[in-house]
Amino acid sequence: MKTANILWRDLLRQVRLFPLAAFLTALPLAAQVPSLINYQGRLTDGSGNAVTGNRTMAVRLYDTASGGNLTYQETIGTVAVRNGTYSFRFGSNGMVAVSANETVATTNGTNQIFNGTLLGTPLEGTLSLTDGTYSWTPTGRSSNSSAFWVTYNGTAKSFQVIYFTQVPLAGRAIVARYQKNEVNSIISFLGTGEPHLALVIGGVEESTRSRLLAVPYALKAKESDDTQTLRAQLVALGILPSSNGAMDSNFISIQGGVLPQTSDLVGATVGNFSISKYEVRWDEWQEVQAWAVANGYDLANIGSGSALNHPVNQVSWYDVVKWCNAKSERDGLTAVYQQSGGAIYRTGQVEPNLNTSANGYRLPTEAEWEWAARGGASSQGYTYSGSDDLNAVGWYTGNSGGGTRVVGQKAANGLSIYDMSGNVSEWCWDLYYPYYRRIRGGSWRDSAGSCTVAIRDIASNARNLIEYVGFRLARSSGN
């Protein structure tokens, strides 16, 4: 058995608290962080076929890509694998062997018998005791049994040390040394260096270790009225950026403006916003989907893709906005789409409300989409997104070969955004008519005339699963 495409994508840039409004008061950081890392992966057999069924899993962290020291390990237990994808959390229950030295008694120059109790629980075969002259181990016993004798009760962790032949001088420390298991927050191992993670399936460690970089996907804190303390500590440690919710490198910040006379939306004003460079890929969809299904979203067995790096398709408008919420939650951002009453939209097919102050992921509006496709304030007035030659910037019926293609392979437009003319059409937020939703951009099955930046299209029902429709992400300005 082997793992394929273990999806630790963009760990360094995707670090955000979730929820951001839930921090702890000023306790030591390692004590504050319970469940830490959301791990999503894909499992195939030796022939490359997707695995389905339960597997026992564990994780191990090493300080190098091969060999090196084991710095953290945690047993996950039984994990469900569906069509190759699986998801679990780890980071709060890891056992790490650490060295301990305890002074169990100090001689006083009067007594020959001394009692003491260990604070920790020694690992088997690691316990020893010494006073600097004599030593003792459970198996080797005393180095001088005629002068120095020790009895130890492992259940009570208690010692009795007896000096037979003489009273020892005062001030001699009797020290126990041993290894013990310590439950550690994984954060202590991720602040520095470059840890590497090895997955253990069915008791067998996989041969490939994934570079963990320096930080987890999301840190989860308990409810608290204090919204600054934990974040401030994480910023000070270099785990979080100093600016809240900074955009990652796959998003382009766009200055707003007014759509031109050549647009059906002429005069529409677009505010500042950010949009992703690429259409959401099939592997990205599955990565978030696995987390979503494990966290209460009804997104199981939804979506399709010709290959992992092709755009996802056959996802309804409802599926897409729920996926946006799941990605927001997973990445520690505030979900944009809500049900009536303010609950996060996770299930069903309902018209969600917008949390306009949320910093999470969302669909672009139709006007935002067109503004970005045209090149924003620096638009050159091209027919297609980035060129008057569709073959240079887009996949359509004339060059696609009858299907989707790898995202980002054609030239970008002037804002460094790819595939806004062709490949797959893209869902937008806007409602055209009850149940109708706007789609933009043309696709691999469309003629050149349907791939222009001005052309507008609709899906007759937001529930539709369409093989030529996917989407890209947007975020509101400042979020």
C-alpha positions as CSV (number, residue, x, y, z in Angstrom):
1,M,0.0,0.0,0.0
2,K,1.2,3.5,-0.7
3,T,-0.1,7.0,-0.2
4,A,-0.5,9.4,-3.1
5,N,-0.9,13.1,-3.1
6,I,-0.8,13.8,0.6
7,L,-2.3,17.2,0.6
8,W,-0.3,19.4,3.0
9,R,-0.7,22.3,0.5
10,D,0.5,25.8,1.3
11,L,0.8,25.2,5.0
12,L,3.1,28.1,5.6
13,R,0.7,30.6,4.0
14,Q,-2.6,29.0,5.1
15,V,-2.1,29.5,8.9
16,R,-5.1,31.1,10.5
17,L,-6.9,30.7,13.8
18,F,-10.3,29.2,13.7
19,P,-12.4,30.6,14.9
20,L,-10.6,34.0,14.9
21,A,-12.9,35.4,17.5
22,A,-12.2,32.6,20.0
23,F,-9.0,33.0,21.8
24,L,-7.7,32.1,25.3
25,T,-6.5,34.2,28.1
26,A,-2.8,34.6,28.8
27,L,-1.8,31.1,29.8
28,P,1.3,29.4,28.4
29,L,0.8,28.9,24.7
30,A,1.4,25.2,24.7
31,A,-1.4,24.7,27.2
32,Q,-3.8,26.8,25.2
33,V,-4.0,24.9,22.0
34,P,-6.0,21.7,21.9
35,S,-6.9,20.2,18.5
36,L,-4.4,21.7,16.0
37,I,-4.0,20.3,12.6
38,N,-6.6,19.3,10.0
39,Y,-5.0,16.7,7.8
40,Q,-6.4,15.6,4.5
41,G,-4.9,13.0,2.2
42,R,-5.5,10.6,-0.6
43,L,-4.8,6.9,-0.3
44,T,-4.2,4.5,-3.2
45,D,-3.2,0.8,-3.4
46,G,-0.1,-0.5,-5.2
47,S,-1.8,-0.3,-8.5
48,G,-2.8,3.4,-8.0
49,N,-6.5,2.6,-7.4
50,A,-8.4,4.7,-4.8
51,V,-8.9,2.8,-1.5
52,T,-12.2,2.6,0.3
53,G,-12.7,1.3,3.8
54,N,-11.4,1.9,7.4
55,R,-7.7,2.1,8.1
56,T,-5.9,2.5,11.4
57,M,-3.6,5.5,11.2
58,A,-1.0,7.3,13.3
59,V,1.4,10.2,12.6
60,R,5.0,10.8,13.4
61,L,7.1,13.9,13.1
62,Y,10.9,13.8,12.5
63,D,13.4,16.6,12.4
64,T,14.7,15.6,8.9
65,A,13.4,14.2,5.7
66,S,15.0,10.9,6.2
67,G,16.5,9.3,9.3
68,G,16.7,11.9,12.1
69,N,15.0,12.1,15.5
70,L,11.4,11.3,16.2
71,T,10.1,14.4,17.9
72,Y,6.3,13.7,18.1
73,Q,4.0,10.8,17.5
74,E,0.2,10.4,17.9
75,T,-2.2,7.5,17.4
76,I,-5.2,8.6,15.4
77,G,-7.1,5.3,15.5
78,T,-9.6,4.1,12.8
79,V,-10.0,6.5,9.9
80,A,-12.7,6.2,7.2
81,V,-11.3,6.3,3.6
82,R,-13.9,7.0,0.9
83,N,-12.9,6.8,-2.7
84,G,-9.3,7.4,-1.6
85,T,-9.9,10.5,0.4
86,Y,-9.7,10.8,4.2
87,S,-9.4,13.4,6.9
88,F,-8.5,13.6,10.5
89,R,-7.2,16.0,13.1
90,F,-4.1,15.7,15.2
91,G,-1.8,17.7,17.5
92,S,-3.2,17.6,21.0
93,N,-2.7,14.0,22.1
94,G,0.8,13.2,21.1
95,M,3.1,11.3,23.5
96,V,6.7,12.3,23.5
97,A,9.4,10.6,25.5
98,V,11.3,13.2,27.6
99,S,14.1,12.9,30.1
100,A,13.3,13.6,33.8
101,N,15.6,14.2,36.7
102,E,14.0,14.4,40.2
103,T,15.7,14.7,43.6
104,V,13.7,12.2,45.7
105,A,15.5,12.8,49.0
106,T,18.5,14.7,50.4
107,T,20.7,13.3,53.2
108,N,20.8,15.1,56.5
109,G,23.8,13.6,58.2
110,T,21.6,11.9,60.8
111,N,19.3,9.3,59.1
112,Q,20.2,6.2,57.2
113,I,16.7,5.7,55.7
114,F,15.1,8.1,53.2
115,N,11.8,8.0,51.5
116,G,10.6,9.8,48.3
117,T,7.9,9.7,45.6
118,L,8.4,10.4,41.9
119,L,6.3,13.1,40.2
120,G,6.4,11.4,36.8
121,T,5.8,7.8,35.6
122,P,9.0,6.2,34.2
123,L,8.9,4.3,31.0
124,E,9.8,0.7,31.4
125,G,13.6,0.0,31.6
126,T,14.6,3.7,31.9
127,L,14.6,4.3,35.7
128,S,17.9,4.7,37.7
129,L,18.8,6.3,40.9
130,T,22.1,7.8,42.2
131,D,23.5,9.8,45.0
132,G,26.7,10.6,43.2
133,T,28.6,7.7,44.8
134,Y,26.2,4.8,44.5
135,S,23.7,3.9,41.8
136,W,20.7,1.6,41.5
137,T,18.4,0.3,38.7
138,P,15.4,-2.0,38.9
139,T,17.3,-4.7,36.9
140,G,20.9,-4.1,38.0
141,R,20.1,-3.3,41.6
142,S,22.7,-1.4,43.7
143,S,26.2,-0.9,42.5
144,N,27.2,-1.6,46.2
145,S,24.5,-3.7,47.8
146,S,26.3,-3.9,51.1
147,A,26.2,-0.1,51.6
148,F,23.3,1.2,49.4
149,W,19.9,-0.4,49.0
150,V,16.8,0.8,47.2
151,T,13.2,-0.5,47.2
152,Y,10.7,0.9,44.7
153,N,6.9,0.6,44.4
154,G,6.0,1.2,40.8
155,T,2.3,1.6,41.5
156,A,2.8,4.3,44.1
157,K,6.0,5.5,42.4
158,S,7.6,5.6,45.9
159,F,11.2,5.0,47.0
160,Q,12.9,3.9,50.1
161,V,16.7,4.3,50.2
162,I,18.7,2.6,52.9
163,Y,22.4,3.1,53.8
164,F,23.5,0.0,55.6
165,T,27.0,0.6,56.7
166,Q,27.2,4.3,57.6
167,V,25.3,7.5,57.9
168,P,25.9,9.5,54.7
169,L,27.2,13.1,54.9
170,A,24.5,15.7,54.9
171,G,23.5,17.5,51.7
172,R,23.9,14.5,49.3
173,A,21.1,14.6,46.7
174,I,19.5,11.3,45.8
175,V,18.4,11.7,42.2
176,A,16.1,9.6,40.1
177,R,16.6,9.7,36.3
178,Y,14.3,8.2,33.8
179,Q,12.3,8.7,30.6
180,K,8.6,9.5,30.7
181,N,5.8,10.0,28.2
182,E,4.7,13.6,28.1
183,V,1.6,14.9,26.3
184,N,2.7,17.9,24.4
185,S,0.9,20.4,22.2
186,I,2.4,20.0,18.8
187,I,2.9,23.7,18.6
188,S,6.2,23.3,20.5
189,F,7.6,21.3,17.6
190,L,6.4,23.6,14.8
191,G,7.7,27.0,15.8
192,T,11.2,26.4,14.5
193,G,13.0,24.1,12.1
194,E,11.5,22.1,9.3
195,P,9.6,19.0,10.7
196,H,8.7,16.2,8.4
197,L,5.6,14.1,8.9
198,A,5.4,10.4,8.2
199,L,2.0,8.7,8.0
200,V,1.6,5.3,9.7
201,I,-1.1,3.0,8.1
202,G,-1.9,-0.3,9.7
203,G,1.2,-0.1,11.8
204,V,3.5,0.4,8.8
205,E,5.2,3.7,8.3
206,E,5.0,5.1,4.8
207,S,8.3,5.6,3.0
208,T,7.6,9.2,2.1
209,R,7.7,12.0,4.7
210,S,5.9,15.3,3.9
211,R,7.6,18.5,4.8
212,L,5.6,20.2,7.5
213,L,7.3,23.6,7.0
214,A,6.8,25.4,10.3
215,V,3.2,25.7,11.2
216,P,-0.2,24.0,11.3
217,Y,-3.2,24.7,9.1
218,A,-5.4,26.0,11.9
219,L,-5.1,26.5,15.6
220,K,-8.4,26.0,17.5
221,A,-9.0,27.7,20.8
222,K,-11.8,27.6,23.3
223,E,-14.4,30.3,23.7
224,S,-13.2,33.5,25.4
225,D,-14.1,37.2,25.5
226,D,-10.4,38.0,24.9
227,T,-9.9,38.3,21.1
228,Q,-6.2,39.4,21.1
229,T,-4.1,37.4,23.6
230,L,-3.5,34.2,21.8
231,R,-3.2,35.8,18.4
232,A,-0.6,38.3,19.8
233,Q,1.5,35.4,21.1
234,L,1.3,33.6,17.8
235,V,2.3,36.7,15.9
236,A,5.2,37.2,18.3
237,L,6.3,33.6,17.6
238,G,6.2,34.2,13.9
239,I,3.4,31.6,13.4
240,L,0.9,34.1,12.2
241,P,1.4,37.1,10.0
242,S,1.1,40.5,11.7
243,S,-1.8,41.6,9.5
244,N,-5.0,39.6,10.1
245,G,-6.1,37.3,7.3
246,A,-3.4,38.4,4.8
247,M,-4.0,37.1,1.3
248,D,-2.1,34.2,0.1
249,S,-0.1,34.3,-3.1
250,N,-2.9,32.7,-5.2
251,F,-5.1,35.7,-4.7
252,I,-4.8,39.0,-6.6
253,S,-5.9,42.2,-4.9
254,I,-7.9,44.3,-7.3
255,Q,-8.7,48.0,-7.2
256,G,-12.3,48.6,-8.0
257,G,-13.8,50.9,-10.6
258,V,-16.8,51.3,-13.0
259,L,-17.6,48.8,-15.9
260,P,-17.3,50.4,-19.3
261,Q,-19.8,51.1,-22.1
262,T,-19.0,47.8,-23.8
263,S,-20.4,45.9,-20.9
264,D,-24.0,44.9,-20.4
265,L,-23.4,46.0,-16.8
266,V,-22.3,49.5,-18.0
267,G,-21.9,51.9,-15.1
268,A,-21.9,49.2,-12.4
269,T,-19.5,50.2,-9.6
270,V,-17.1,47.5,-8.3
271,G,-15.4,48.0,-5.0
272,N,-11.9,46.7,-4.0
273,F,-11.8,42.9,-3.7
274,S,-9.5,39.9,-4.2
275,I,-9.9,37.0,-6.6
276,S,-8.0,33.7,-7.1
277,K,-5.6,33.4,-10.0
278,Y,-6.9,30.0,-10.9
279,E,-10.1,28.1,-11.1
280,V,-10.6,25.7,-8.2
281,R,-8.9,22.4,-9.1
282,W,-10.3,18.9,-8.6
283,D,-7.7,18.0,-6.0
284,E,-8.4,21.3,-4.1
285,W,-12.1,20.4,-4.1
286,Q,-11.4,16.9,-2.6
287,E,-9.0,18.3,0.0
288,V,-11.6,20.6,1.5
289,Q,-14.4,18.2,0.8
290,A,-12.9,15.6,3.1
291,W,-12.6,18.1,5.9
292,A,-16.2,19.3,5.2
293,V,-17.8,15.9,5.3
294,A,-16.0,15.2,8.6
295,N,-17.3,18.4,10.0
296,G,-21.0,18.4,9.3
297,Y,-21.3,19.4,5.6
298,D,-23.4,17.4,3.1
299,L,-20.8,17.4,0.4
300,A,-20.0,13.7,0.3
301,N,-19.6,12.2,-3.2
302,I,-20.0,15.6,-4.9
303,G,-18.0,16.9,-7.8
304,S,-15.9,15.6,-10.6
305,G,-12.6,16.3,-12.4
306,S,-10.7,14.9,-15.4
307,A,-7.5,15.0,-13.4
308,L,-6.3,16.4,-10.1
309,N,-4.9,19.6,-11.6
310,H,-7.9,20.2,-13.9
311,P,-10.8,22.4,-12.7
312,V,-13.5,20.8,-10.6
313,N,-16.9,20.5,-12.4
314,Q,-20.4,19.0,-11.8
315,V,-20.8,21.0,-8.7
316,S,-24.0,22.9,-8.1
317,W,-24.2,26.5,-7.0
318,Y,-25.3,25.3,-3.6
319,D,-22.4,22.9,-3.3
320,V,-20.0,25.6,-4.2
321,V,-21.1,28.1,-1.6
322,K,-21.1,25.4,1.1
323,W,-17.6,24.4,0.0
324,C,-16.5,28.1,0.3
325,N,-17.8,28.0,3.9
326,A,-16.0,24.8,4.6
327,K,-12.7,26.1,3.3
328,S,-13.2,29.3,5.4
329,E,-13.8,27.3,8.6
330,R,-10.9,25.0,7.9
331,D,-8.6,27.9,7.3
332,G,-9.7,29.8,10.4
333,L,-11.7,32.4,8.6
334,T,-15.3,33.6,9.2
335,A,-17.8,31.9,6.9
336,V,-19.6,34.2,4.5
337,Y,-22.8,32.3,3.8
338,Q,-25.4,32.0,6.6
339,Q,-28.8,30.4,7.1
340,S,-31.6,32.4,8.7
341,G,-30.7,32.9,12.3
342,G,-27.0,33.3,11.6
343,A,-26.0,29.6,11.5
344,I,-23.2,28.7,9.1
345,Y,-24.7,27.3,5.9
346,R,-23.5,23.7,5.8
347,T,-26.4,21.5,4.6
348,G,-29.4,21.6,2.3
349,Q,-30.3,23.8,-0.7
350,V,-31.5,27.1,0.6
351,E,-30.9,30.7,-0.3
352,P,-28.2,31.8,2.1
353,N,-27.7,35.2,3.6
354,L,-24.4,37.1,3.3
355,N,-22.3,38.0,6.3
356,T,-20.9,41.1,4.7
357,S,-18.3,41.6,7.4
358,A,-16.9,38.0,7.1
359,N,-13.3,37.5,5.9
360,G,-13.9,34.1,4.4
361,Y,-14.0,32.8,0.8
362,R,-17.0,33.4,-1.5
363,L,-18.1,33.5,-5.1
364,P,-17.4,36.7,-7.0
365,T,-20.3,38.8,-8.0
366,E,-20.9,39.0,-11.7
367,A,-19.6,42.6,-11.9
368,E,-16.5,41.6,-9.9
369,W,-15.9,38.7,-12.2
370,E,-16.2,40.8,-15.4
371,W,-14.0,43.6,-13.9
372,A,-11.3,41.1,-13.2
373,A,-11.6,39.4,-16.5
374,R,-11.3,42.7,-18.3
375,G,-8.1,43.5,-16.4
376,G,-9.5,45.9,-13.9
377,A,-8.5,49.6,-13.9
378,S,-5.6,48.8,-16.3
379,S,-7.9,47.1,-18.9
380,Q,-6.7,47.1,-22.5
381,G,-10.2,46.5,-23.9
382,Y,-9.4,43.0,-25.1
383,T,-12.2,40.8,-26.4
384,Y,-11.1,37.9,-24.3
385,S,-9.5,37.9,-20.9
386,G,-5.9,39.1,-21.7
387,S,-5.9,39.0,-25.5
388,D,-7.9,39.4,-28.7
389,D,-6.5,35.9,-29.6
390,L,-8.5,33.3,-27.7
391,N,-6.0,30.6,-28.5
392,A,-3.4,32.5,-26.5
393,V,-5.5,32.7,-23.3
394,G,-8.3,30.2,-23.3
395,W,-9.5,26.6,-23.9
396,Y,-12.6,26.4,-26.0
397,T,-14.1,24.1,-28.6
398,G,-11.5,25.0,-31.2
399,N,-8.5,23.8,-29.1
400,S,-9.6,21.9,-26.0
401,G,-9.9,18.5,-27.5
402,G,-13.3,18.0,-26.0
403,G,-12.6,18.4,-22.3
404,T,-11.1,20.4,-19.4
405,R,-7.4,21.1,-19.3
406,V,-4.8,21.7,-16.6
407,V,-5.5,25.1,-15.0
408,G,-3.1,28.0,-15.7
409,Q,-1.5,26.7,-18.9
410,K,-2.6,29.5,-21.2
411,A,-1.4,33.1,-20.8
412,A,-2.8,35.1,-17.9
413,N,-4.5,38.4,-18.3
414,G,-3.0,41.8,-17.3
415,L,-3.8,41.1,-13.6
416,S,-2.1,37.6,-13.7
417,I,-5.4,35.8,-13.6
418,Y,-5.8,32.6,-15.7
419,D,-8.6,30.8,-17.6
420,M,-11.2,33.5,-17.4
421,S,-12.0,32.8,-21.1
422,G,-12.6,29.1,-21.4
423,N,-11.7,25.8,-19.7
424,V,-14.8,25.8,-17.5
425,S,-17.5,28.4,-17.1
426,E,-17.7,29.8,-13.6
427,W,-20.5,30.2,-11.0
428,C,-21.1,33.8,-9.8
429,W,-23.1,34.9,-6.8
430,D,-25.8,36.8,-8.7
431,L,-29.4,35.6,-8.9
432,Y,-30.9,36.2,-12.3
433,Y,-34.4,34.8,-11.7
434,P,-35.8,32.4,-9.1
435,Y,-33.4,29.4,-9.2
436,Y,-31.3,30.9,-12.0
437,R,-27.7,31.8,-11.3
438,R,-25.2,33.7,-13.4
439,I,-22.2,31.8,-14.9
440,R,-19.4,33.6,-16.8
441,G,-16.4,33.0,-18.9
442,G,-17.2,30.3,-21.5
443,S,-15.8,26.8,-21.4
444,W,-14.0,24.0,-23.3
445,R,-17.3,23.1,-25.1
446,D,-18.1,26.7,-26.2
447,S,-17.4,28.6,-29.4
448,A,-15.1,31.6,-29.3
449,G,-18.1,34.0,-29.2
450,S,-19.2,32.5,-25.9
451,C,-15.8,33.1,-24.2
452,T,-15.6,36.9,-24.4
453,V,-15.3,39.0,-21.3
454,A,-18.7,40.6,-22.0
455,I,-20.8,37.5,-22.7
456,R,-23.3,36.6,-19.9
457,D,-24.8,33.2,-19.3
458,I,-27.1,31.6,-16.8
459,A,-27.8,28.1,-15.3
460,S,-31.5,27.4,-15.3
461,N,-31.3,25.9,-11.8
462,A,-28.8,26.5,-9.0
463,R,-29.1,22.7,-8.3
464,N,-27.7,21.8,-11.7
465,L,-24.5,19.7,-11.9
466,I,-22.9,20.7,-15.2
467,E,-19.8,19.1,-16.7
468,Y,-18.5,22.4,-18.1
469,V,-19.1,24.7,-15.0
470,G,-16.7,25.2,-12.1
471,F,-15.8,28.3,-10.1
472,R,-13.0,30.5,-8.6
473,L,-12.8,32.1,-5.2
474,A,-13.1,35.7,-4.1
475,R,-12.6,37.6,-0.8
476,S,-13.8,41.0,0.2
477,S,-11.3,43.9,0.5
478,G,-9.3,44.0,3.7
479,N,-10.2,40.4,4.5
